[in-house]
Amino acid sequence: MKKLILLFSIFFAVIPASAQEITGDWNGVLSVQGMKLRLVFHLTKTDTGYTATMDSPDQGAKGIPMTAAKFENNVLTLEHSAAQIVYTGTLDKSGVVTGNYVQAGQTFPLILSHHEIVVEKPKRPQEPVKPFPYNSEDITFENAKDNITLAGTFTYPQGKGAFPAVALITGSGAQNRDEELMGHKPFLVLSDYLTRNGIAVLRFDDRGSYASKGNFATATTFDFATDAEAAVQYLKTRKEVNKKKIGLIGHSEGGIIAPMVAANCKDVSYIVLMAGPGIPGSEILMLQQKLIGQANGIKEEDLKITAELNSHIFKMIDEISDTDTLKVKITNYLIEKSKEFPDLKIPEGKKINDMIDLQLQQLLTPWMLNFIRYNPAPMLEKVKCPVLAINGSKDLQVPSEVNLKAIENALNKGRNKNFTIKEMSNLNHLFQECKTGSPNEYAGIEQTISPSALDAILTWIKGLL
């Protein structure tokens, strides 16, 4: 997850020799996995040095804070610890920084300048264009349990009526209300389609992201479930909503959250799981790593080595609850294992402990630890409302066959009397028609959501009404 774990953060900043040169906006383009991603860095001078934030316009990300920056002898070194990123570049007399961006052992050239970069907007023919043939309001609502104000958009059909309604729950990572990624806005397309067909929709920014308040960094899936429940309670306050016909649609991690809410909230009439996990997070990550690695041409020998390392680490995470103890155990394990790989590539100026620390900062977050340990099956067994679970046959992030089967088994075990399980041919994790299912394809596909997936959701919901 992080759509599932694969939505990477991209980081870069520049510190030239003088305040006049460094402050302001810097622009560059990073080529990653066949994609061209624009970066804009906003640099500010402070009493102790410099601070920087980053925008990634093509990913819908703004204001990402950098964690470290050093500039000595015209050599710039920057780090983003959570994303395991190190950048080293040299400032030349023309005011351009030329260097290499390193993440997870992969190196990419990256150049920054003050010149704004304009790229052709990708074709997204499904994105709706105003004016809409329905009502649309930007709203806020309260998560009273955590004292957080969440921001979103509520769309509902024109005319009289108490309409059936759904709240949309995003996948993992800091997502906006449109679930924007790789130039796509899946939830904008989905909400538009449903509202045009008579269903009111609430979509909202994740806590601590975009216009929503709260702290995203410390939140777990259980916290996000309270946000989704607050969305249901908000829908109940709207006179346009039929309070007996409120459902949830969760994508990816949202497919874990929807059952959490439905199992404990009688106000939820039905749930739709779009590529929702049915097996433990540790198993999801292992399968994801293998399938995406194979699709990207990684050697089977390397995949096997990584799988063995992660399997042992996940076992420790499952068995050890104290985070400090866990950090020591994993660090010692990785130091010992690193001795078996004398050709291990470590960025210049770094030690193996530095690289392990960078990895652990991402691995030992509250969200990740909870995700690795969490098994969605017991919660699915408690869901009694109708359930639609769909997945694409070419999903490499939440593999279809094993997860749909696990969801089916859990619902059967819980004696749920109304559920539909459906694998959709030739669709990926975003429900796009695709060739391989690799995340590398997401940005290059013009389609945002296959019409067959949209129709499957609408038809199933209308069959309940």
C-alpha positions, 0 to 999 in steps of 0.5 A: 500500500502507499498505494500499496507502499509503492507510492515513492517520495521524491526529494531534492533541494539546492543550496548555492553559495549565496542567499541571493542564489539559493532562495526562491524556486528551483525546478527540475525533472526526474526520470524514474521508471519511464516517467518524467516527474517535475520537481519544484523546490522552495528554498528559504534562508534561516538563522542556522542555514537553509530550509527547503520544501518540495512540490511534485506537481505531477503527483499532486504533492506540495510542501514536502519538508526536507530533512537535511541539507549541507553545502560545502565547497560548492558541493550540495548534499541532501537527505530525506531520511524517511524516503531513504534518499541521498542527493549530491550535486555541484553548483556551477558558475551558471547557477545550475546544480548537477548531480545524482539522486540515489534511492534504494540503491538506484542512481538517477541524474538530476539537474536543477535551475531557476527556469520553470519547466512546462510539460504537456499535461497528460491526457486524462479523457475521463476527468470531468469538466465543469459545469457539472450536471449536479451539485458540488460543495467543498465542506468540512466535518469533525472527527469528534473522537480525535478532535480533527477537522477534515475537509472534502467535497460533497456531490449530490444529484439535482432535484428533490430526494433523499439520495443514497450516498457513499463515502470514499476511502483512499489508499495508503499514503497521504492522499487528497480527496481525488486520490491523486497519483501519477497524474490520475484522479481516480476518486474524482472520476468515480464520484462524478460517475456515481453522482451522475447516476443518482448517488451522493458522494463524499470524498475527503483529504486524509488527515494531516494532508492538504486541507484536512487537519491532524497528524498523518505521520503518527496515524495508523489504519485504525486512526483512519477508520475513525475518520471514515466513521466521521464521514458516515456521521457527516452524511447522516446530517445532510438532508439530501442523504437517505440515512438508511442507504449510506455505504463505503467504497474503499480502495487498497488500504481503504479496503481494510478500513471499510470493514473496520467501520462497517463491523462497528457502525450500524449506519453503514448499509454496504461496503465496496472493496476495490483491491482490498487486502484479505491477507496479512500485511506482511504477506501482501508486501512479500507478494508485492515485492516478488511480482513487481520485481519480476515485472521489472526484470529483477533477477530471481536470485536477488528477489530470493535474497531480499525475500529471505531478509524481509521474511526474517524482519517481518517475523521479528516485527510480529514477535517483538512489540517494543519498538526500541528493542525491535530497532536494535534486533533488526540493526544487528541482524542487517549488520551481520547479513551485510557481511555476506555481501562484500559488493554491497553498494553504499553511497559515498560518505555513508556507512552501513549503519547510516543506510540501515537507519534510513531504512528503519525510519521508514519501516518502524513508523506506527503505520507500517508496523501496524500494517505488517502485523494486521490481518484483515480476516477477523474483521471481515468475519464481523461484517454483516452488511452486503459486500462487493469485493472486486480486483483486477487480474493483473494487480501486482500490489494486492494480487487478485486471486489470493486476496479475493479468496481470503475475503470470500473465506472470511465472509463465509466464516462470518456467515455474511449472507450477501456478498459478491466476489469478482475478479476483473480481467486485464485490470491493474491495481488502479482498475486501468486496462493494462498490459503487465499490471506494473506500477510503471504503466500507471502514468502512461495509461490515459484511462483512469478507471475502466468503464467495466469497473465503474459499471460493476460498482454502480450496478451492484449498489443499485441492485441493493437500493 
